[in-house]
Amino acid sequence: MPKGNATEIVPAIGDVNILKTDRTDVSTLFTSRAIDSLPLLNLNTARFELLVPGALPTLTSFAPQQNPQGGPAINVNGQHFSGTASQLDGTDNRDPLQGLIVINPTLESVKEMKVTTQNYSAEFGEATAGVLTIQTRSGTNSWHGSVFDYRRTDWGQATQPFAFGGVVPTRRNEFGGSLGGPLVANKLFFFGDYQGIRQSVGSNQLLSVPTARVHQTCVGPDVANGPANCDLSQYPFSIYDQTTVSYSWET
């Protein structure tokens, strides 16, 4: 290959846009590659919003009946989480009462996600904090799909002194897949996905057993003399049979 001259100028091919000249919004775009590559706890798509500068989770908790999709409550730029507008494929996706996301799409179905935190368009007049926009996948002329299975157990966890067997039994399995392709080439396509969750969580309970004195006076040979001889003095609180106690009050 011949060497070039020191004064030779090599033209660059292509333009590099340093600034956005067509709009002034401040946003973060999550492409399909980023969505597939970034780690995500519990495969909750809406939690990608926490990666945006100025986004922080709140301490607000909702019952499963109020938030069946598991949408996180995230404050953007110090504003209340209900001020973030949510769009799914161009349609409104925010609960008018709770202010949470209504449909939290599965990770396998999301093609692109964008979070706008400042200078968003006037069409999002209901937004006071930010705009969350999610675009789902669609079918193409070629078949494509995916299968996944994530399993978490208590294997390898640190032991706990008050847990049965050393650890609290925990099982969580997230599984599913997606499939898309053509029904009629260049005319009709389809895409579908499924995600299932199976989870079981154990718990510890600390109980006390009767002392030797209680065994002897309450369930031992002295119990035949009547319950009055039952010695419960070793307990720091009063113990009584609710079926034999009567209550009275004045109105």
Legacy VTK file of the C-alpha trace (Angstrom):
# vtk DataFile Version 3.0
C-alpha trace
ASCII
DATASET POLYDATA
POINTS 251 float
0.000 0.000 0.000
1.609 3.354 -1.007
2.324 5.891 1.678
0.496 9.200 1.689
2.004 12.651 1.803
2.189 14.580 5.064
0.039 17.326 3.582
-2.624 15.004 2.178
-6.182 15.740 3.371
-8.539 12.786 3.923
-12.199 13.848 3.783
-14.556 12.480 6.450
-17.639 10.624 5.267
-20.875 11.352 7.085
-22.111 14.111 9.361
-21.894 14.098 13.136
-24.660 15.978 14.924
-23.302 17.316 18.193
-26.434 19.229 19.164
-30.093 18.538 18.527
-31.320 21.335 16.306
-34.839 20.037 15.641
-36.037 20.023 19.289
-35.000 21.231 22.725
-36.192 18.414 24.963
-33.871 16.726 27.466
-34.393 12.979 27.232
-32.781 9.571 27.635
-33.372 6.925 24.971
-33.152 3.201 25.704
-32.730 1.310 22.447
-33.572 -2.353 21.980
-29.891 -3.217 22.414
-29.724 -1.368 25.730
-32.942 -2.987 26.951
-31.604 -6.459 26.130
-28.168 -5.799 27.669
-28.848 -3.863 30.881
-29.487 -5.925 34.028
-32.981 -5.491 35.439
-34.317 -6.784 38.760
-37.558 -8.772 38.430
-37.739 -7.863 34.709
-39.791 -4.748 35.546
-39.518 -2.595 32.420
-40.641 0.648 34.063
-37.686 0.509 36.464
-35.394 1.636 33.625
-36.650 5.102 34.510
-34.375 5.004 37.567
-31.339 5.202 35.251
-32.355 8.685 34.127
-30.589 11.645 35.826
-32.890 13.246 38.386
-35.036 10.133 38.957
-35.391 8.738 42.482
-37.687 6.074 43.957
-40.218 7.050 46.608
-41.206 5.286 49.822
-44.845 5.054 48.752
-46.208 1.509 48.733
-49.392 0.211 47.155
-51.389 -2.955 47.738
-51.242 -5.524 44.913
-54.886 -4.759 44.123
-54.026 -1.096 43.559
-50.918 -1.769 41.497
-51.311 -5.152 39.769
-48.731 -4.291 37.077
-46.021 -3.531 39.646
-45.381 -0.047 38.324
-42.728 1.741 40.434
-43.370 5.142 41.999
-40.488 7.329 40.774
-40.053 11.048 41.325
-38.444 12.975 38.467
-36.607 16.235 39.171
-38.152 16.456 42.627
-41.724 16.305 41.305
-44.359 13.843 42.506
-44.404 10.548 40.607
-48.009 11.117 39.507
-46.793 14.076 37.417
-45.010 11.782 34.956
-47.105 11.124 31.864
-46.924 7.611 30.425
-47.442 6.682 26.792
-47.646 3.159 25.364
-47.571 2.989 21.563
-48.907 6.552 21.429
-51.823 6.036 23.837
-52.271 7.303 27.383
-50.971 4.740 29.890
-51.305 6.481 33.271
-53.846 5.700 35.980
-55.856 8.895 36.627
-56.279 8.082 40.338
-53.020 6.469 41.454
-50.776 8.184 38.908
-48.991 4.898 38.159
-48.422 3.098 34.895
-51.493 1.081 33.848
-49.895 -1.480 31.519
-46.301 -2.348 32.335
-45.209 -4.254 29.200
-42.985 -7.283 29.468
-39.309 -6.831 28.733
-39.432 -9.089 25.671
-42.138 -6.955 24.050
-40.383 -3.567 24.373
-38.546 -2.219 21.334
-37.697 1.248 22.573
-38.167 3.375 25.676
-37.696 7.111 26.086
-37.830 9.246 29.231
-38.126 13.008 28.724
-37.411 15.109 31.797
-37.383 18.695 30.475
-38.806 20.784 27.620
-41.193 18.100 26.428
-43.751 18.914 23.770
-46.910 20.880 24.534
-49.018 17.849 23.566
-48.112 16.380 26.978
-49.845 19.171 28.841
-50.915 16.855 31.655
-47.275 16.118 32.545
-45.594 18.136 35.293
-42.504 15.973 35.937
-41.622 14.037 32.787
-42.864 11.815 29.989
-42.337 8.055 29.775
-42.797 6.705 26.242
-42.640 2.991 25.417
-42.791 1.472 21.951
-43.500 -2.254 21.639
-42.189 -4.679 19.036
-44.058 -5.826 15.954
-43.872 -8.626 13.451
-41.619 -8.518 10.398
-41.098 -10.470 7.191
-38.660 -12.739 9.029
-39.411 -15.001 11.978
-37.871 -13.972 15.287
-38.387 -14.952 18.895
-36.814 -15.564 22.276
-37.044 -17.878 25.280
-35.854 -17.081 28.813
-35.907 -18.547 32.290
-34.518 -16.840 35.388
-34.466 -18.791 38.627
-33.495 -17.603 42.099
-33.288 -19.838 45.156
-31.861 -19.697 48.661
-28.825 -21.694 47.546
-25.643 -19.830 48.411
-27.313 -17.335 50.740
-25.740 -16.474 54.077
-27.073 -18.472 57.009
-29.347 -16.891 59.602
-29.151 -17.982 63.241
-32.936 -18.089 63.787
-33.906 -19.636 60.439
-34.882 -23.268 60.074
-31.997 -24.976 58.330
-29.906 -21.807 58.406
-31.709 -19.811 55.648
-35.235 -18.643 54.890
-36.610 -20.805 52.042
-37.091 -18.643 48.936
-38.030 -19.611 45.398
-38.623 -17.303 42.424
-38.854 -18.333 38.808
-39.472 -15.945 35.903
-39.957 -17.546 32.503
-41.492 -16.843 29.117
-40.740 -16.017 25.527
-41.809 -14.180 22.401
-42.529 -14.974 18.772
-43.144 -12.791 15.736
-43.294 -13.212 12.001
-45.306 -12.829 8.805
-48.784 -14.196 8.214
-48.900 -12.726 4.723
-45.571 -11.457 3.386
-45.386 -7.670 3.120
-49.019 -7.364 4.256
-49.898 -8.997 7.575
-47.649 -9.657 10.579
-48.044 -10.748 14.179
-46.105 -10.633 17.434
-46.880 -12.151 20.823
-45.109 -12.736 24.115
-45.669 -14.322 27.508
-44.069 -13.918 30.924
-44.888 -15.970 33.998
-43.767 -15.687 37.619
-43.828 -18.396 40.269
-42.675 -17.372 43.739
-42.723 -18.757 47.259
-41.167 -16.983 50.223
-40.737 -18.496 53.671
-40.669 -16.716 57.000
-39.302 -17.220 60.489
-41.358 -17.271 63.667
-39.879 -17.317 67.144
-42.002 -19.265 69.656
-41.530 -20.186 73.295
-42.155 -23.626 74.805
-43.608 -24.282 78.290
-41.088 -24.391 81.112
-40.537 -27.421 83.333
-42.636 -25.850 86.103
-45.545 -25.259 83.726
-45.296 -28.838 82.479
-45.462 -30.193 86.020
-48.259 -28.000 87.398
-50.413 -27.529 84.280
-50.042 -30.725 82.259
-48.259 -32.955 84.762
-49.519 -35.060 87.672
-50.680 -31.978 89.657
-53.198 -30.927 87.021
-55.773 -33.243 88.554
-55.970 -30.896 91.546
-57.538 -28.237 89.333
-56.364 -25.373 87.097
-55.915 -23.161 90.164
-52.653 -25.010 90.915
-51.198 -24.150 87.468
-48.063 -22.104 88.137
-47.530 -19.438 85.450
-45.343 -17.140 87.515
-42.358 -17.589 85.188
-44.147 -15.711 82.386
-43.710 -11.899 82.416
-47.335 -11.322 81.377
-50.715 -12.650 82.383
-52.034 -15.793 80.747
-55.649 -16.768 81.041
-58.307 -18.828 79.306
-60.504 -16.512 77.302
-63.394 -19.005 77.396
-63.676 -18.686 81.187
-63.217 -14.900 81.525
-66.273 -12.681 81.631
-66.266 -8.996 80.782
-68.591 -6.245 81.964
-68.902 -2.618 81.040
-71.130 0.336 81.766
-72.944 2.420 79.190
LINES 1 252
251 0 1 2 3 4 5 6 7 8 9 10 11 12 13 14 15 16 17 18 19 20 21 22 23 24 25 26 27 28 29 30 31 32 33 34 35 36 37 38 39 40 41 42 43 44 45 46 47 48 49 50 51 52 53 54 55 56 57 58 59 60 61 62 63 64 65 66 67 68 69 70 71 72 73 74 75 76 77 78 79 80 81 82 83 84 85 86 87 88 89 90 91 92 93 94 95 96 97 98 99 100 101 102 103 104 105 106 107 108 109 110 111 112 113 114 115 116 117 118 119 120 121 122 123 124 125 126 127 128 129 130 131 132 133 134 135 136 137 138 139 140 141 142 143 144 145 146 147 148 149 150 151 152 153 154 155 156 157 158 159 160 161 162 163 164 165 166 167 168 169 170 171 172 173 174 175 176 177 178 179 180 181 182 183 184 185 186 187 188 189 190 191 192 193 194 195 196 197 198 199 200 201 202 203 204 205 206 207 208 209 210 211 212 213 214 215 216 217 218 219 220 221 222 223 224 225 226 227 228 229 230 231 232 233 234 235 236 237 238 239 240 241 242 243 244 245 246 247 248 249 250
